[in-house]
Amino acid sequence: NDRRLTILSSGYLLNRAIEVAEKVSKVSGWSIQILDVWRIKPLNLDALHEQIKDSELLITLEEQARDGSFGAAILEAISDLNMQIPTLRLSLSTAFAFENGTRDELLDHYGLSKSEIETKILEAIGGRSRND
Protein backbone atom coordinates (compact mmCIF):
# COMPACT_ATOMS: atom_id res chain seq x y z
CA ASN A 1 0.00 0.00 0.00
CA ASP A 2 2.68 2.45 -1.13
CA ARG A 3 1.58 6.08 -1.28
CA ARG A 4 3.22 8.04 -4.06
CA LEU A 5 3.69 11.67 -4.88
CA THR A 6 5.55 13.19 -7.78
CA ILE A 7 7.59 16.38 -7.76
CA LEU A 8 7.86 17.97 -11.19
CA SER A 9 10.55 20.58 -11.71
CA SER A 10 13.38 21.58 -14.00
CA GLY A 11 16.68 23.32 -13.91
CA TYR A 12 18.08 24.92 -10.81
CA LEU A 13 15.46 23.72 -8.33
CA LEU A 14 15.98 20.03 -9.13
CA ASN A 15 18.70 19.76 -6.48
CA ARG A 16 16.36 21.19 -3.86
CA ALA A 17 13.64 18.79 -5.00
CA ILE A 18 15.98 15.81 -4.60
CA GLU A 19 17.13 16.83 -1.11
CA VAL A 20 13.59 17.58 0.07
CA ALA A 21 12.23 14.35 -1.42
CA GLU A 22 14.74 12.27 0.54
CA LYS A 23 13.79 13.96 3.83
CA VAL A 24 10.03 13.86 3.25
CA SER A 25 10.15 10.22 2.20
CA LYS A 26 12.02 9.24 5.39
CA VAL A 27 9.64 11.19 7.63
CA SER A 28 6.38 10.25 5.92
CA GLY A 29 6.99 6.87 4.35
CA TRP A 30 5.62 8.12 1.04
CA SER A 31 7.33 7.09 -2.18
CA ILE A 32 8.48 10.19 -4.03
CA GLN A 33 9.49 10.36 -7.66
CA ILE A 34 11.05 13.41 -9.24
CA LEU A 35 10.45 14.30 -12.86
CA ASP A 36 12.82 16.63 -14.67
CA VAL A 37 10.48 18.32 -17.12
CA TRP A 38 13.23 19.82 -19.21
CA ARG A 39 10.89 20.88 -22.01
CA ILE A 40 7.59 22.53 -21.19
CA LYS A 41 6.40 23.24 -24.72
CA PRO A 42 5.36 20.94 -26.11
CA LEU A 43 4.84 18.56 -23.23
CA ASN A 44 4.89 14.88 -24.09
CA LEU A 45 1.41 14.05 -22.76
CA ASP A 46 1.72 10.30 -23.28
CA ALA A 47 4.97 10.14 -21.28
CA LEU A 48 3.59 12.47 -18.61
CA HIS A 49 0.50 10.30 -18.21
CA GLU A 50 2.59 7.17 -17.82
CA GLN A 51 4.88 8.81 -15.26
CA ILE A 52 2.20 10.32 -13.00
CA LYS A 53 -0.69 7.86 -13.29
CA ASP A 54 0.05 6.22 -9.92
CA SER A 55 0.59 9.47 -8.01
CA GLU A 56 -1.83 10.63 -5.33
CA LEU A 57 -0.37 14.13 -5.34
CA LEU A 58 1.66 16.25 -7.75
CA ILE A 59 4.00 19.01 -6.63
CA THR A 60 5.26 21.53 -9.17
CA LEU A 61 8.38 23.37 -8.09
CA GLU A 62 9.61 26.38 -10.05
CA GLU A 63 11.40 29.67 -9.61
CA GLN A 64 8.92 31.61 -11.72
CA ALA A 65 5.84 33.63 -10.85
CA ARG A 66 2.80 31.41 -10.50
CA ASP A 67 0.45 32.83 -13.16
CA GLY A 68 0.79 31.25 -16.60
CA SER A 69 3.86 29.30 -15.59
CA PHE A 70 5.23 25.77 -15.48
CA GLY A 71 2.69 24.72 -12.83
CA ALA A 72 -0.14 26.09 -14.94
CA ALA A 73 1.14 24.09 -17.94
CA ILE A 74 1.12 20.92 -15.84
CA LEU A 75 -2.44 21.63 -14.67
CA GLU A 76 -3.53 22.10 -18.29
CA ALA A 77 -1.82 18.85 -19.24
CA ILE A 78 -3.49 16.78 -16.54
CA SER A 79 -6.82 18.33 -17.51
CA ASP A 80 -6.21 17.46 -21.18
CA LEU A 81 -5.37 13.92 -20.06
CA ASN A 82 -8.66 13.79 -18.14
CA MET A 83 -6.78 13.02 -14.93
CA GLN A 84 -7.76 14.25 -11.52
CA ILE A 85 -4.71 14.45 -9.30
CA PRO A 86 -4.45 17.07 -6.54
CA THR A 87 -1.61 19.44 -7.37
CA LEU A 88 0.37 21.75 -5.12
CA ARG A 89 2.16 24.51 -7.01
CA LEU A 90 5.27 25.88 -5.30
CA SER A 91 6.53 28.99 -7.01
CA LEU A 92 7.36 32.62 -6.50
CA SER A 93 4.49 34.99 -5.82
CA THR A 94 3.62 37.54 -8.45
CA ALA A 95 5.19 40.62 -6.90
CA PHE A 96 7.94 43.14 -7.41
CA ALA A 97 11.17 42.16 -5.69
CA PHE A 98 13.27 44.89 -4.18
CA GLU A 99 15.81 42.71 -2.37
CA ASN A 100 19.27 41.95 -3.63
CA GLY A 101 21.21 38.78 -3.01
CA THR A 102 22.43 35.54 -4.45
CA ARG A 103 20.04 33.25 -6.23
CA ASP A 104 19.84 30.97 -3.19
CA GLU A 105 19.29 33.89 -0.80
CA LEU A 106 16.44 35.23 -2.90
CA LEU A 107 14.79 31.82 -3.36
CA ASP A 108 15.00 31.28 0.41
CA HIS A 109 13.63 34.76 1.10
CA TYR A 110 10.64 34.26 -1.21
CA GLY A 111 9.45 30.94 0.19
CA LEU A 112 11.42 28.35 -1.76
CA SER A 113 13.95 27.33 0.90
CA LYS A 114 14.42 23.61 1.37
CA SER A 115 12.77 23.76 4.79
CA GLU A 116 9.75 25.68 3.48
CA ILE A 117 9.31 23.32 0.54
CA GLU A 118 9.52 20.36 2.93
CA THR A 119 6.98 21.92 5.31
CA LYS A 120 4.53 22.67 2.49
CA ILE A 121 4.75 19.12 1.14
CA LEU A 122 4.29 17.60 4.59
CA GLU A 123 1.28 19.86 5.14
CA ALA A 124 -0.15 18.76 1.78
CA ILE A 125 0.08 15.08 2.69
CA GLY A 126 -1.19 15.83 6.16
CA GLY A 127 1.70 14.10 7.86
CA ARG A 128 0.03 10.82 6.84
CA SER A 129 2.21 7.77 6.69
CA ARG A 130 1.81 4.85 4.31
CA ASN A 131 -0.12 3.03 7.03
CA ASP A 132 -2.85 5.67 7.40
mmCIF file of the C-alpha atoms, coordinates in Angstrom:
data_MODEL
# 
_entry.id   MODEL 
# 
loop_
_atom_site.group_PDB 
_atom_site.id 
_atom_site.type_symbol 
_atom_site.label_atom_id 
_atom_site.label_alt_id 
_atom_site.label_comp_id 
_atom_site.label_asym_id 
_atom_site.label_entity_id 
_atom_site.label_seq_id 
_atom_site.pdbx_PDB_ins_code 
_atom_site.Cartn_x 
_atom_site.Cartn_y 
_atom_site.Cartn_z 
_atom_site.occupancy 
_atom_site.B_iso_or_equiv 
_atom_site.pdbx_formal_charge 
_atom_site.auth_seq_id 
_atom_site.auth_comp_id 
_atom_site.auth_asym_id 
_atom_site.auth_atom_id 
_atom_site.pdbx_PDB_model_num 
ATOM 1   C CA . ASN A 1 1   ? 0.000  0.000  0.000   1.00 0.00 ? 1   ASN A CA 1 
ATOM 2   C CA . ASP A 1 2   ? 2.677  2.452  -1.134  1.00 0.00 ? 2   ASP A CA 1 
ATOM 3   C CA . ARG A 1 3   ? 1.577  6.084  -1.282  1.00 0.00 ? 3   ARG A CA 1 
ATOM 4   C CA . ARG A 1 4   ? 3.223  8.036  -4.057  1.00 0.00 ? 4   ARG A CA 1 
ATOM 5   C CA . LEU A 1 5   ? 3.690  11.668 -4.884  1.00 0.00 ? 5   LEU A CA 1 
ATOM 6   C CA . THR A 1 6   ? 5.545  13.190 -7.780  1.00 0.00 ? 6   THR A CA 1 
ATOM 7   C CA . ILE A 1 7   ? 7.593  16.378 -7.759  1.00 0.00 ? 7   ILE A CA 1 
ATOM 8   C CA . LEU A 1 8   ? 7.862  17.971 -11.194 1.00 0.00 ? 8   LEU A CA 1 
ATOM 9   C CA . SER A 1 9   ? 10.549 20.584 -11.712 1.00 0.00 ? 9   SER A CA 1 
ATOM 10  C CA . SER A 1 10  ? 13.379 21.575 -14.001 1.00 0.00 ? 10  SER A CA 1 
ATOM 11  C CA . GLY A 1 11  ? 16.679 23.323 -13.911 1.00 0.00 ? 11  GLY A CA 1 
ATOM 12  C CA . TYR A 1 12  ? 18.083 24.920 -10.805 1.00 0.00 ? 12  TYR A CA 1 
ATOM 13  C CA . LEU A 1 13  ? 15.461 23.716 -8.333  1.00 0.00 ? 13  LEU A CA 1 
ATOM 14  C CA . LEU A 1 14  ? 15.982 20.031 -9.128  1.00 0.00 ? 14  LEU A CA 1 
ATOM 15  C CA . ASN A 1 15  ? 18.703 19.756 -6.481  1.00 0.00 ? 15  ASN A CA 1 
ATOM 16  C CA . ARG A 1 16  ? 16.360 21.189 -3.859  1.00 0.00 ? 16  ARG A CA 1 
ATOM 17  C CA . ALA A 1 17  ? 13.643 18.792 -5.003  1.00 0.00 ? 17  ALA A CA 1 
ATOM 18  C CA . ILE A 1 18  ? 15.981 15.814 -4.599  1.00 0.00 ? 18  ILE A CA 1 
ATOM 19  C CA . GLU A 1 19  ? 17.131 16.826 -1.111  1.00 0.00 ? 19  GLU A CA 1 
ATOM 20  C CA . VAL A 1 20  ? 13.594 17.580 0.072   1.00 0.00 ? 20  VAL A CA 1 
ATOM 21  C CA . ALA A 1 21  ? 12.235 14.348 -1.417  1.00 0.00 ? 21  ALA A CA 1 
ATOM 22  C CA . GLU A 1 22  ? 14.742 12.271 0.541   1.00 0.00 ? 22  GLU A CA 1 
ATOM 23  C CA . LYS A 1 23  ? 13.793 13.960 3.828   1.00 0.00 ? 23  LYS A CA 1 
ATOM 24  C CA . VAL A 1 24  ? 10.034 13.861 3.246   1.00 0.00 ? 24  VAL A CA 1 
ATOM 25  C CA . SER A 1 25  ? 10.153 10.216 2.201   1.00 0.00 ? 25  SER A CA 1 
ATOM 26  C CA . LYS A 1 26  ? 12.024 9.241  5.386   1.00 0.00 ? 26  LYS A CA 1 
ATOM 27  C CA . VAL A 1 27  ? 9.643  11.188 7.633   1.00 0.00 ? 27  VAL A CA 1 
ATOM 28  C CA . SER A 1 28  ? 6.377  10.254 5.922   1.00 0.00 ? 28  SER A CA 1 
ATOM 29  C CA . GLY A 1 29  ? 6.989  6.866  4.348   1.00 0.00 ? 29  GLY A CA 1 
ATOM 30  C CA . TRP A 1 30  ? 5.623  8.122  1.039   1.00 0.00 ? 30  TRP A CA 1 
ATOM 31  C CA . SER A 1 31  ? 7.331  7.090  -2.181  1.00 0.00 ? 31  SER A CA 1 
ATOM 32  C CA . ILE A 1 32  ? 8.484  10.189 -4.032  1.00 0.00 ? 32  ILE A CA 1 
ATOM 33  C CA . GLN A 1 33  ? 9.494  10.355 -7.657  1.00 0.00 ? 33  GLN A CA 1 
ATOM 34  C CA . ILE A 1 34  ? 11.053 13.411 -9.239  1.00 0.00 ? 34  ILE A CA 1 
ATOM 35  C CA . LEU A 1 35  ? 10.453 14.298 -12.862 1.00 0.00 ? 35  LEU A CA 1 
ATOM 36  C CA . ASP A 1 36  ? 12.820 16.630 -14.670 1.00 0.00 ? 36  ASP A CA 1 
ATOM 37  C CA . VAL A 1 37  ? 10.481 18.321 -17.115 1.00 0.00 ? 37  VAL A CA 1 
ATOM 38  C CA . TRP A 1 38  ? 13.227 19.820 -19.206 1.00 0.00 ? 38  TRP A CA 1 
ATOM 39  C CA . ARG A 1 39  ? 10.889 20.880 -22.013 1.00 0.00 ? 39  ARG A CA 1 
ATOM 40  C CA . ILE A 1 40  ? 7.594  22.533 -21.187 1.00 0.00 ? 40  ILE A CA 1 
ATOM 41  C CA . LYS A 1 41  ? 6.402  23.236 -24.724 1.00 0.00 ? 41  LYS A CA 1 
ATOM 42  C CA . PRO A 1 42  ? 5.361  20.940 -26.110 1.00 0.00 ? 42  PRO A CA 1 
ATOM 43  C CA . LEU A 1 43  ? 4.836  18.556 -23.230 1.00 0.00 ? 43  LEU A CA 1 
ATOM 44  C CA . ASN A 1 44  ? 4.892  14.879 -24.089 1.00 0.00 ? 44  ASN A CA 1 
ATOM 45  C CA . LEU A 1 45  ? 1.409  14.051 -22.762 1.00 0.00 ? 45  LEU A CA 1 
ATOM 46  C CA . ASP A 1 46  ? 1.723  10.299 -23.279 1.00 0.00 ? 46  ASP A CA 1 
ATOM 47  C CA . ALA A 1 47  ? 4.966  10.139 -21.285 1.00 0.00 ? 47  ALA A CA 1 
ATOM 48  C CA . LEU A 1 48  ? 3.588  12.473 -18.615 1.00 0.00 ? 48  LEU A CA 1 
ATOM 49  C CA . HIS A 1 49  ? 0.495  10.304 -18.215 1.00 0.00 ? 49  HIS A CA 1 
ATOM 50  C CA . GLU A 1 50  ? 2.592  7.172  -17.822 1.00 0.00 ? 50  GLU A CA 1 
ATOM 51  C CA . GLN A 1 51  ? 4.877  8.814  -15.260 1.00 0.00 ? 51  GLN A CA 1 
ATOM 52  C CA . ILE A 1 52  ? 2.197  10.325 -13.001 1.00 0.00 ? 52  ILE A CA 1 
ATOM 53  C CA . LYS A 1 53  ? -0.689 7.863  -13.294 1.00 0.00 ? 53  LYS A CA 1 
ATOM 54  C CA . ASP A 1 54  ? 0.053  6.216  -9.921  1.00 0.00 ? 54  ASP A CA 1 
ATOM 55  C CA . SER A 1 55  ? 0.586  9.470  -8.015  1.00 0.00 ? 55  SER A CA 1 
ATOM 56  C CA . GLU A 1 56  ? -1.832 10.628 -5.335  1.00 0.00 ? 56  GLU A CA 1 
ATOM 57  C CA . LEU A 1 57  ? -0.370 14.132 -5.342  1.00 0.00 ? 57  LEU A CA 1 
ATOM 58  C CA . LEU A 1 58  ? 1.659  16.252 -7.745  1.00 0.00 ? 58  LEU A CA 1 
ATOM 59  C CA . ILE A 1 59  ? 4.001  19.006 -6.634  1.00 0.00 ? 59  ILE A CA 1 
ATOM 60  C CA . THR A 1 60  ? 5.255  21.527 -9.171  1.00 0.00 ? 60  THR A CA 1 
ATOM 61  C CA . LEU A 1 61  ? 8.382  23.374 -8.091  1.00 0.00 ? 61  LEU A CA 1 
ATOM 62  C CA . GLU A 1 62  ? 9.607  26.382 -10.049 1.00 0.00 ? 62  GLU A CA 1 
ATOM 63  C CA . GLU A 1 63  ? 11.401 29.670 -9.612  1.00 0.00 ? 63  GLU A CA 1 
ATOM 64  C CA . GLN A 1 64  ? 8.923  31.612 -11.724 1.00 0.00 ? 64  GLN A CA 1 
ATOM 65  C CA . ALA A 1 65  ? 5.841  33.634 -10.848 1.00 0.00 ? 65  ALA A CA 1 
ATOM 66  C CA . ARG A 1 66  ? 2.796  31.411 -10.497 1.00 0.00 ? 66  ARG A CA 1 
ATOM 67  C CA . ASP A 1 67  ? 0.452  32.826 -13.160 1.00 0.00 ? 67  ASP A CA 1 
ATOM 68  C CA . GLY A 1 68  ? 0.787  31.255 -16.600 1.00 0.00 ? 68  GLY A CA 1 
ATOM 69  C CA . SER A 1 69  ? 3.863  29.305 -15.585 1.00 0.00 ? 69  SER A CA 1 
ATOM 70  C CA . PHE A 1 70  ? 5.229  25.771 -15.479 1.00 0.00 ? 70  PHE A CA 1 
ATOM 71  C CA . GLY A 1 71  ? 2.694  24.720 -12.828 1.00 0.00 ? 71  GLY A CA 1 
ATOM 72  C CA . ALA A 1 72  ? -0.139 26.086 -14.939 1.00 0.00 ? 72  ALA A CA 1 
ATOM 73  C CA . ALA A 1 73  ? 1.138  24.094 -17.938 1.00 0.00 ? 73  ALA A CA 1 
ATOM 74  C CA . ILE A 1 74  ? 1.121  20.918 -15.842 1.00 0.00 ? 74  ILE A CA 1 
ATOM 75  C CA . LEU A 1 75  ? -2.443 21.627 -14.671 1.00 0.00 ? 75  LEU A CA 1 
ATOM 76  C CA . GLU A 1 76  ? -3.526 22.101 -18.288 1.00 0.00 ? 76  GLU A CA 1 
ATOM 77  C CA . ALA A 1 77  ? -1.823 18.854 -19.245 1.00 0.00 ? 77  ALA A CA 1 
ATOM 78  C CA . ILE A 1 78  ? -3.489 16.775 -16.538 1.00 0.00 ? 78  ILE A CA 1 
ATOM 79  C CA . SER A 1 79  ? -6.818 18.332 -17.508 1.00 0.00 ? 79  SER A CA 1 
ATOM 80  C CA . ASP A 1 80  ? -6.212 17.459 -21.175 1.00 0.00 ? 80  ASP A CA 1 
ATOM 81  C CA . LEU A 1 81  ? -5.367 13.917 -20.060 1.00 0.00 ? 81  LEU A CA 1 
ATOM 82  C CA . ASN A 1 82  ? -8.663 13.792 -18.142 1.00 0.00 ? 82  ASN A CA 1 
ATOM 83  C CA . MET A 1 83  ? -6.776 13.020 -14.929 1.00 0.00 ? 83  MET A CA 1 
ATOM 84  C CA . GLN A 1 84  ? -7.763 14.253 -11.516 1.00 0.00 ? 84  GLN A CA 1 
ATOM 85  C CA . ILE A 1 85  ? -4.706 14.453 -9.295  1.00 0.00 ? 85  ILE A CA 1 
ATOM 86  C CA . PRO A 1 86  ? -4.448 17.065 -6.536  1.00 0.00 ? 86  PRO A CA 1 
ATOM 87  C CA . THR A 1 87  ? -1.613 19.443 -7.366  1.00 0.00 ? 87  THR A CA 1 
ATOM 88  C CA . LEU A 1 88  ? 0.372  21.751 -5.116  1.00 0.00 ? 88  LEU A CA 1 
ATOM 89  C CA . ARG A 1 89  ? 2.161  24.512 -7.009  1.00 0.00 ? 89  ARG A CA 1 
ATOM 90  C CA . LEU A 1 90  ? 5.265  25.883 -5.298  1.00 0.00 ? 90  LEU A CA 1 
ATOM 91  C CA . SER A 1 91  ? 6.534  28.994 -7.010  1.00 0.00 ? 91  SER A CA 1 
ATOM 92  C CA . LEU A 1 92  ? 7.356  32.621 -6.497  1.00 0.00 ? 92  LEU A CA 1 
ATOM 93  C CA . SER A 1 93  ? 4.488  34.988 -5.822  1.00 0.00 ? 93  SER A CA 1 
ATOM 94  C CA . THR A 1 94  ? 3.617  37.538 -8.449  1.00 0.00 ? 94  THR A CA 1 
ATOM 95  C CA . ALA A 1 95  ? 5.188  40.620 -6.905  1.00 0.00 ? 95  ALA A CA 1 
ATOM 96  C CA . PHE A 1 96  ? 7.937  43.137 -7.406  1.00 0.00 ? 96  PHE A CA 1 
ATOM 97  C CA . ALA A 1 97  ? 11.171 42.157 -5.688  1.00 0.00 ? 97  ALA A CA 1 
ATOM 98  C CA . PHE A 1 98  ? 13.271 44.891 -4.181  1.00 0.00 ? 98  PHE A CA 1 
ATOM 99  C CA . GLU A 1 99  ? 15.808 42.712 -2.374  1.00 0.00 ? 99  GLU A CA 1 
ATOM 100 C CA . ASN A 1 100 ? 19.270 41.947 -3.630  1.00 0.00 ? 100 ASN A CA 1 
ATOM 101 C CA . GLY A 1 101 ? 21.212 38.777 -3.006  1.00 0.00 ? 101 GLY A CA 1 
ATOM 102 C CA . THR A 1 102 ? 22.432 35.536 -4.450  1.00 0.00 ? 102 THR A CA 1 
ATOM 103 C CA . ARG A 1 103 ? 20.038 33.246 -6.235  1.00 0.00 ? 103 ARG A CA 1 
ATOM 104 C CA . ASP A 1 104 ? 19.837 30.970 -3.187  1.00 0.00 ? 104 ASP A CA 1 
ATOM 105 C CA . GLU A 1 105 ? 19.294 33.885 -0.796  1.00 0.00 ? 105 GLU A CA 1 
ATOM 106 C CA . LEU A 1 106 ? 16.441 35.231 -2.897  1.00 0.00 ? 106 LEU A CA 1 
ATOM 107 C CA . LEU A 1 107 ? 14.791 31.823 -3.355  1.00 0.00 ? 107 LEU A CA 1 
ATOM 108 C CA . ASP A 1 108 ? 15.005 31.279 0.406   1.00 0.00 ? 108 ASP A CA 1 
ATOM 109 C CA . HIS A 1 109 ? 13.634 34.758 1.100   1.00 0.00 ? 109 HIS A CA 1 
ATOM 110 C CA . TYR A 1 110 ? 10.644 34.258 -1.206  1.00 0.00 ? 110 TYR A CA 1 
ATOM 111 C CA . GLY A 1 111 ? 9.454  30.937 0.189   1.00 0.00 ? 111 GLY A CA 1 
ATOM 112 C CA . LEU A 1 112 ? 11.415 28.350 -1.760  1.00 0.00 ? 112 LEU A CA 1 
ATOM 113 C CA . SER A 1 113 ? 13.946 27.330 0.897   1.00 0.00 ? 113 SER A CA 1 
ATOM 114 C CA . LYS A 1 114 ? 14.420 23.606 1.370   1.00 0.00 ? 114 LYS A CA 1 
ATOM 115 C CA . SER A 1 115 ? 12.775 23.757 4.789   1.00 0.00 ? 115 SER A CA 1 
ATOM 116 C CA . GLU A 1 116 ? 9.748  25.681 3.482   1.00 0.00 ? 116 GLU A CA 1 
ATOM 117 C CA . ILE A 1 117 ? 9.314  23.318 0.535   1.00 0.00 ? 117 ILE A CA 1 
ATOM 118 C CA . GLU A 1 118 ? 9.522  20.362 2.926   1.00 0.00 ? 118 GLU A CA 1 
ATOM 119 C CA . THR A 1 119 ? 6.982  21.916 5.306   1.00 0.00 ? 119 THR A CA 1 
ATOM 120 C CA . LYS A 1 120 ? 4.526  22.674 2.489   1.00 0.00 ? 120 LYS A CA 1 
ATOM 121 C CA . ILE A 1 121 ? 4.752  19.125 1.138   1.00 0.00 ? 121 ILE A CA 1 
ATOM 122 C CA . LEU A 1 122 ? 4.287  17.601 4.591   1.00 0.00 ? 122 LEU A CA 1 
ATOM 123 C CA . GLU A 1 123 ? 1.276  19.855 5.143   1.00 0.00 ? 123 GLU A CA 1 
ATOM 124 C CA . ALA A 1 124 ? -0.154 18.755 1.780   1.00 0.00 ? 124 ALA A CA 1 
ATOM 125 C CA . ILE A 1 125 ? 0.083  15.082 2.689   1.00 0.00 ? 125 ILE A CA 1 
ATOM 126 C CA . GLY A 1 126 ? -1.185 15.835 6.157   1.00 0.00 ? 126 GLY A CA 1 
ATOM 127 C CA . GLY A 1 127 ? 1.700  14.097 7.865   1.00 0.00 ? 127 GLY A CA 1 
ATOM 128 C CA . ARG A 1 128 ? 0.033  10.822 6.840   1.00 0.00 ? 128 ARG A CA 1 
ATOM 129 C CA . SER A 1 129 ? 2.214  7.772  6.690   1.00 0.00 ? 129 SER A CA 1 
ATOM 130 C CA . ARG A 1 130 ? 1.808  4.853  4.309   1.00 0.00 ? 130 ARG A CA 1 
ATOM 131 C CA . ASN A 1 131 ? -0.121 3.029  7.032   1.00 0.00 ? 131 ASN A CA 1 
ATOM 132 C CA . ASP A 1 132 ? -2.853 5.667  7.400   1.00 0.00 ? 132 ASP A CA 1 
# 
